[in-house]
Amino acid sequence: MSRAYTSIMRGLEEIKAFKDGKTKLKTTMIEIEPPPQWNPAIVKKLRAELRLSQSAFATVLGVSKKTVEAWEAGRNVPSGSARRLLEVIRKDKGILEREKILVVS
């Protein structure tokens, strides 16, 4: 039998034993903080701190320039994934250069 098959079968046997009350499964509780809300002034401040144009900031985030314009004008707000990415960048502005997302010359 392949290792994959053996691993799958072992997992299925563990599930059956758990359902039959013969064993307990290891569980880990985690708490995930929701991404913070972003208002137009905070988005604009972060972009200014990075010294990026709206177009360059949009490219870094993988969104359109119109999206960044709408965030900064208050016509729209960043989505959950964009809020999480903005927060990561806000907490560690050097991440863009370290990860070669932004190359400053």
C-alpha positions as CSV (number, residue, x, y, z in Angstrom):
1,M,0.0,0.0,0.0
2,S,1.1,3.6,-0.6
3,R,2.0,5.9,2.3
4,A,-0.9,8.2,1.3
5,Y,-3.4,5.3,1.5
6,T,-2.0,4.2,4.9
7,S,-2.2,7.7,6.2
8,I,-5.8,8.1,5.0
9,M,-6.8,4.8,6.5
10,R,-5.2,5.6,9.8
11,G,-7.1,8.9,9.9
12,L,-10.4,7.2,9.1
13,E,-9.8,4.7,11.9
14,E,-9.1,7.5,14.3
15,I,-12.4,9.2,13.3
16,K,-14.3,5.9,13.8
17,A,-12.7,5.4,17.2
18,F,-13.6,8.9,18.2
19,K,-17.2,8.5,17.1
20,D,-17.5,5.2,19.0
21,G,-16.2,7.0,22.1
22,K,-13.0,4.9,22.3
23,T,-10.6,7.8,22.0
24,K,-10.4,11.5,22.3
25,L,-9.0,13.7,19.5
26,K,-6.5,16.4,20.2
27,T,-8.0,19.9,19.8
28,T,-6.5,23.3,19.8
29,M,-8.5,26.4,20.5
30,I,-7.4,29.5,18.6
31,E,-8.7,33.0,18.7
32,I,-8.4,35.2,15.6
33,E,-8.8,38.9,15.9
34,P,-11.0,40.4,13.2
35,P,-9.2,42.8,10.8
36,P,-9.5,46.4,11.9
37,Q,-11.8,48.9,10.1
38,W,-10.2,51.4,7.8
39,N,-11.4,54.9,7.3
40,P,-10.3,57.2,4.4
41,A,-7.8,59.2,6.5
42,I,-6.0,56.1,7.7
43,V,-5.7,54.6,4.2
44,K,-4.4,57.9,2.9
45,K,-2.0,58.2,5.8
46,L,-0.5,54.7,5.2
47,R,-0.1,55.4,1.5
48,A,1.7,58.7,2.3
49,E,3.9,57.0,4.9
50,L,5.0,54.6,2.2
51,R,5.5,57.5,-0.2
52,L,3.4,55.9,-2.9
53,S,1.1,57.3,-5.5
54,Q,-2.5,56.0,-5.6
55,S,-1.6,54.0,-8.6
56,A,1.6,52.4,-7.1
57,F,-0.3,51.7,-3.8
58,A,-3.1,50.0,-5.8
59,T,-0.5,47.8,-7.7
60,V,1.1,46.8,-4.4
61,L,-2.3,45.8,-3.0
62,G,-3.5,44.1,-6.1
63,V,-6.5,46.4,-6.6
64,S,-7.3,49.1,-9.1
65,K,-6.4,52.8,-8.7
66,K,-10.1,53.5,-8.7
67,T,-10.5,51.3,-5.6
68,V,-7.8,53.2,-3.7
69,E,-9.4,56.5,-4.8
70,A,-12.8,55.2,-3.5
71,W,-11.3,54.2,-0.2
72,E,-9.6,57.5,0.3
73,A,-12.7,59.5,-0.7
74,G,-14.9,57.4,1.6
75,R,-17.1,56.1,-1.2
76,N,-16.0,52.5,-0.4
77,V,-14.2,50.7,2.4
78,P,-11.6,48.0,2.1
79,S,-12.9,44.4,2.2
80,G,-11.8,41.9,4.8
81,S,-8.8,40.6,3.0
82,A,-7.7,44.1,2.0
83,R,-8.1,45.2,5.6
84,R,-5.9,42.3,6.8
85,L,-3.2,43.1,4.2
86,L,-3.3,46.9,5.0
87,E,-2.9,46.0,8.7
88,V,0.1,43.8,8.0
89,I,1.7,46.6,6.0
90,R,0.8,49.2,8.6
91,K,2.5,47.1,11.4
92,D,5.6,46.3,9.3
93,K,6.2,48.8,6.5
94,G,9.5,47.1,5.6
95,I,7.7,43.9,4.6
96,L,7.1,45.3,1.1
97,E,10.8,45.7,0.4
98,R,11.9,42.5,2.2
99,E,9.5,40.5,0.2
100,K,10.5,42.3,-3.0
101,I,7.0,43.5,-3.6
102,L,8.3,47.0,-3.7
103,V,11.9,47.7,-4.9
104,V,13.2,51.1,-4.1
105,S,16.2,52.3,-6.0
